């Protein structure tokens, strides 16, 4: 169990490094998509929240990333509600 926790911590550290390397919202959204494909059990927003809890991510960083992710989700939802999404 300890090695599993260590593996998850290592993955989270890599994801946080990838987050910090994102230069614009498009990079962040691409990372979110990669996380959704490669780690279905661990979403990007969950890694960000965990980083806030363990203080490995500054609140201002998390706020910026979460805002970009939520703005994108809201645009997707609005497109679907307006019947403009692709199913």
Secondary structure, DSSP 4 states (H G I P E B T S, - for coil): -HHHHHHHHHHHHHHHHHHHH--SHHHHHHHHHHHHHH-TTS-HHHHHHHHHHTTSS-HHHHHHHHHHHHHHHHHHHHHHHTT-S--
